[in-house]
Amino acid sequence: MSDPAIHVADLRKTYHVPEREGGLMASLRSLVRRKVREVRAVDGVSFSIEPGEIVGFLGPNGAGKTTTLKMLAGLLYPSGGEARVLGHTPHRRERDYLRQITLVMGNRNQLVWDLPALDSFELQRAIYRLPEAEFRATRDEFIELMGVGALVTKPVRNLSLGERMKMEIIAGLLHRPRLLFLDEPTIGLDVPMQRRIRTFVAEYNRRYGATVMLTSHYMADVEALCRRVIVIHHGRVLYDGALSGLVERFAAYRQIGVTLEEPADLSAYGEVVAAEGAKVTLRVPKAEASRLTARLLAEQPVADLTIEEPPIDDVIERVFAEETLEV
């Protein structure tokens, strides 16, 4: 059995943040005795990720996701615990390690603003000392996969947000890394752009067997790419397992979609979460779903009926709200 691509044990990152009250006297007192508050951004996180896995790393803003990714990428020194990535200790930032990873952040730019993306790609070639023929083959392959052939000669400042994000991802993968840290790669993008980037990530994983650790607030990203998710909140892991298991363990309800032959009030059968004419969506307790479905079919003029799992984002919100779940 191969070693994990990522192994994290009791990883911690603590910041000491200065604090003081407003006003002149408070400012003077802080010169003599500074008050600091300890902030545990990452508080004892442990997990392992196997080579070739695509894992969703989920949590609300401030949960510790980006801090964890930065420690794994070697940008931050951990306050405690252990991290081994591709057999390396990330904060040592060894050249062989850095050549095998990439960190792409949806709210950060690495492309030169006033130059065409092609020039930034050339810069990446020089940084990683990529052979010319290999670089051009990879570059052209990625440009085709992303469908940006008509855009790579335009100055980056003239591209839309989605087009820039495509270029950022291409630039980050030109050295064919074995491990991708993707931090909100589709943030702010419209649905077609999100879908194109998801397709590209899935295809890169398939072609090169790369390991991917993905953070996203768009559950469509997670549902499309990840079989496994790690949920983190207040710097701690709340859940680590199958995406389907997250729903099964923490969703206490089902959604019944009913289309009637004519509009009717179905509030007696469950919570009405949506209604449009004769089409109604009900939220019902999971244990009651079968009984209520049978009752609906017996008592109402049902033209169509479906039973669905709740949306994943609803389940994630429930996990965050409880904060007392078993890892």
Secondary structure as UniProt FT lines:
FT   STRAND          6..19
FT   HELIX           24..32
FT   STRAND          35..49
FT   TURN            51..52
FT   STRAND          54..58
FT   TURN            61..62
FT   HELIX           65..72
FT   TURN            73..74
FT   STRAND          80..85
FT   TURN            86..87
FT   HELIX           90..92
FT   HELIX           95..98
FT   TURN            99..100
FT   STRAND          101..105
FT   TURN            106..107
FT   TURN            113..114
FT   HELIX           117..128
FT   HELIX           132..146
FT   TURN            149..153
FT   HELIX           156..158
FT   HELIX           161..173
FT   TURN            174..175
FT   STRAND          179..183
FT   TURN            185..188
FT   HELIX           191..208
FT   STRAND          211..215
FT   HELIX           219..225
FT   STRAND          228..233
FT   TURN            234..235
FT   STRAND          236..242
FT   HELIX           243..250
FT   STRAND          253..260
FT   TURN            267..269
FT   STRAND          271..276
FT   TURN            277..278
FT   STRAND          279..285
FT   HELIX           286..288
FT   HELIX           289..299
FT   STRAND          302..308
FT   HELIX           312..322
//
